[in-house]
Structures are given as C-alpha cells and as structure tokens.
Amino acid sequence: MAEEEQKTEEVDNQTEEQAENQTEEDVQPASEDSTEAEEEKELTPEEKIEALEKEIADLKNQMLYKAAENDNWRKRMVQQKEDAVTYANASLLEDLLESLDNFDRTVDAAATATDVKSIADGIKMINGNLVKMLEDKYGLTAYGTEGDDFDPDIHEAIGRQEDENVEKETLAQVYLKGYKLKDKVIRHAKVMVKVPVSK
C-alpha cells in the first residue's frame, strides 16, 4: 500500500515538472518575439530625423497651399466687388437707352417740324414713359407740390414769405422737385415757403 502511494506521488511530481517546463517553454518564445518586434519598431536617430523632416515638409506644403487658396479667394472677392461697383448701373442705363433713342428721334423731327405742339407732345410722352419706368422698376418717386406742408427733412427752403391766409408753413412754390428712392430721399425739393404772419 505504501509502495502504491509512493508511485502515485512520483507520477504527480513528474506531471507537475512537465507542466512547469511546458509553461516556461511557451512563455519564453513569446517574450523573445516581443523583444524582436520592439527592436524592429525602434528607429535609429537618423531615421527619426528623416521622418520628422518629411513631416515638416508635408506641413509646410499644406500651409503654402492653404495660403495660396486664401489669397486667390481674397483676390476673387476684390474683383467681384470692383465689378459690382463698376457695373452697378448697367441695368438702369440699358433701360434709359430707349428714352435716349426717343429724344434723338424728337430732335431729328424738330429740325423739319412746322407744328410746335407735336414736338411738345412728343417730349411729354417721352418724359411720361421715362418717369413711369423709373417709378415702376426702380422705385424712384418725385415729390413737392404747391400747397403741401413744409417738412425740413425732405424740403430745402430757399426763401420764406409771410401769408396771412396760412396757419402753418406750406409750400408756396416748388423750384426743383425732390426725389426719393423707395423711402430714402436722394434729392431734397427746393421750395419757397409760405409762413403765417407773425403777430
């Protein structure tokens, strides 16, 4: 009985030794592999410098590309702004060409006309068409009529005269019409103003 127990212990000891040896063998190659991989990954100082120089060169190229792109964008914006200012009135001028053509025809007709009224009617018609086009298409409106209330914000008084028949300042005469572009005054009306008689 004692012999059997001794044999069992020997077998167990041998099994443990084999397991330990096998574990050491398994672990050892893995450790060697990782060491080799680390040696392969580690770069020499020269290689590190070369890699950094390449990265710096790439960054410089990117920076120069972006700077050139920004410069081109700025130049395009400046050119577009200049074009907008230069050709801002192109549409208005095109619309005025028809009226200029009509004036040329009227001038030519006036050279041989015997009826002054027909020339005057032609000029009135051109004026009416021009005013209507400016009002409808561009929002330009004339203002200033005798009898209107005087408003210093839109009228420029070039003279005053007392009038016992008025209770407040009104327009006695309009020397030059005022004009608004939509709601903005672009030329003040030049007027003579009637004022109440001072007591």
C-alpha positions in Angstrom: 0.0 0.0 0.0 2.8 2.3 0.8 4.5 1.5 -2.4 1.5 2.4 -4.4 1.2 5.8 -2.7 4.9 6.4 -3.4 4.4 5.6 -7.1 1.4 7.9 -7.3 3.4 10.8 -5.7 6.2 10.2 -8.2 3.8 10.3 -11.1 2.2 13.5 -9.8 5.7 15.1 -9.4 6.7 14.2 -12.9 3.4 15.7 -14.3 3.9 18.9 -12.4 7.5 19.2 -13.6 6.4 18.6 -17.2 3.7 21.2 -16.9 6.2 23.7 -15.4 8.7 23.1 -18.2 6.0 23.4 -20.9 4.8 26.7 -19.4 8.3 28.0 -19.4 8.8 27.0 -23.0 5.5 28.5 -24.0 6.3 31.8 -22.3 9.9 32.1 -23.4 9.3 32.2 -27.2 6.6 34.8 -26.8 8.9 37.0 -24.7 11.6 36.6 -27.4 9.1 37.5 -30.2 8.0 40.7 -28.4 11.6 41.8 -27.9 12.4 41.2 -31.5 9.3 43.3 -32.5 10.4 46.1 -30.2 13.8 46.0 -31.8 12.3 46.2 -35.3 10.0 49.1 -34.3 12.7 51.2 -32.7 14.1 53.6 -35.2 17.6 54.9 -35.3 18.1 58.7 -34.6 18.8 59.3 -38.3 15.6 57.6 -39.3 13.7 59.6 -36.7 15.2 62.8 -38.0 14.4 61.8 -41.6 10.7 61.0 -40.6 10.4 64.4 -38.8 11.9 66.3 -41.7 9.4 64.6 -44.0 6.5 65.5 -41.7 7.7 69.2 -41.5 8.0 69.3 -45.3 4.4 68.0 -45.7 3.1 70.5 -43.2 4.9 73.4 -45.0 3.4 72.3 -48.3 -0.1 72.2 -46.7 0.4 75.6 -45.2 1.6 77.1 -48.5 -1.4 75.5 -50.3 -3.8 77.0 -47.8 -2.2 80.4 -48.0 -2.4 80.4 -51.8 -6.0 79.3 -51.7 -6.9 82.1 -49.2 -5.0 84.6 -51.4 -6.9 83.5 -54.5 -10.2 83.7 -52.6 -9.4 87.3 -51.5 -8.5 88.3 -55.0 -11.8 86.9 -56.3 -13.8 88.8 -53.7 -12.0 92.1 -54.5 -12.6 91.5 -58.2 -16.3 90.8 -57.6 -16.7 93.9 -55.5 -15.0 96.0 -58.2 -17.2 94.5 -60.9 -20.3 95.1 -58.8 -19.4 98.8 -58.4 -18.4 99.2 -62.0 -21.5 97.6 -63.5 -24.0 98.5 -60.8 -25.8 100.9 -63.0 -25.7 98.8 -66.2 -29.3 97.7 -65.9 -30.6 101.3 -65.3 -28.6 102.6 -68.3 -29.9 99.9 -70.5 -33.5 101.0 -69.6 -32.6 104.6 -70.3 -31.4 103.8 -73.8 -35.0 103.7 -75.1 -35.7 107.2 -73.8 -32.5 108.5 -75.3 -33.4 107.0 -78.7 -36.8 108.7 -78.5 -35.2 112.0 -77.7 -32.9 111.6 -80.7 -36.0 111.0 -82.9 -37.7 114.0 -81.5 -34.7 116.2 -82.1 -34.5 115.0 -85.7 -38.2 115.6 -86.2 -37.9 119.1 -84.6 -35.4 120.2 -87.3 -38.1 120.0 -90.0 -41.3 120.3 -88.0 -43.7 123.1 -88.6 -46.1 122.2 -85.7 -44.5 123.1 -82.4 -47.3 121.4 -80.5 -46.5 118.0 -81.9 -42.9 118.3 -80.7 -44.1 119.4 -77.3 -46.5 116.4 -77.2 -43.6 114.0 -78.2 -41.4 115.4 -75.4 -44.2 115.0 -72.8 -44.8 111.4 -74.0 -41.1 110.6 -73.6 -41.0 112.2 -70.2 -44.1 110.3 -69.1 -42.7 107.0 -70.2 -39.3 107.7 -68.5 -40.9 108.7 -65.2 -43.2 105.6 -65.3 -40.3 103.3 -65.9 -38.2 104.8 -63.1 -41.2 104.6 -60.7 -42.3 101.0 -61.6 -38.9 99.4 -62.0 -36.6 101.3 -59.6 -39.0 102.8 -57.0 -38.0 106.4 -57.8 -40.7 108.9 -57.0 -40.9 112.7 -57.3 -42.4 114.9 -54.6 -43.1 118.5 -53.9 -46.3 120.2 -54.9 -47.5 123.7 -54.1 -49.8 123.7 -51.0 -48.0 120.7 -49.4 -47.0 121.1 -45.8 -43.3 122.2 -45.4 -41.1 119.4 -44.0 -37.5 120.4 -43.3 -36.5 116.7 -43.5 -37.4 116.5 -47.2 -37.7 120.1 -48.3 -34.9 122.7 -48.7 -36.3 126.3 -48.2 -34.6 128.8 -50.4 -36.9 131.6 -49.3 -39.8 132.5 -47.0 -42.7 134.8 -47.4 -45.4 135.7 -44.9 -49.0 135.0 -45.8 -52.0 135.9 -43.6 -54.1 133.2 -45.2 -52.0 130.3 -43.9 -51.9 128.9 -40.4 -48.7 126.8 -40.8 -45.7 126.6 -43.1 -46.7 125.4 -46.6 -45.1 125.3 -50.0 -45.7 128.5 -52.0 -43.7 127.4 -55.0 -41.5 124.4 -56.0 -38.4 125.4 -57.8 -37.0 121.9 -58.1 -38.7 118.6 -57.4 -37.4 116.3 -54.8 -36.8 112.6 -55.4 -37.0 109.5 -53.2 -35.6 106.1 -54.0 -38.1 103.9 -52.2 -38.1 105.6 -48.7 -34.7 107.4 -49.0 -34.5 111.0 -50.1 -31.9 111.3 -52.8 -32.6 114.9 -53.6 -34.4 117.5 -51.4 -37.0 119.6 -53.1 -36.0 123.3 -53.3 -39.0 125.4 -52.4 -40.4 128.8 -51.4 -42.2 128.6 -48.1 -45.3 130.5 -47.0 -45.3 131.2 -43.3 -48.1 132.6 -41.0 -47.9 136.4 -40.4 -46.0 137.0 -37.1 -48.1 138.9 -34.5 
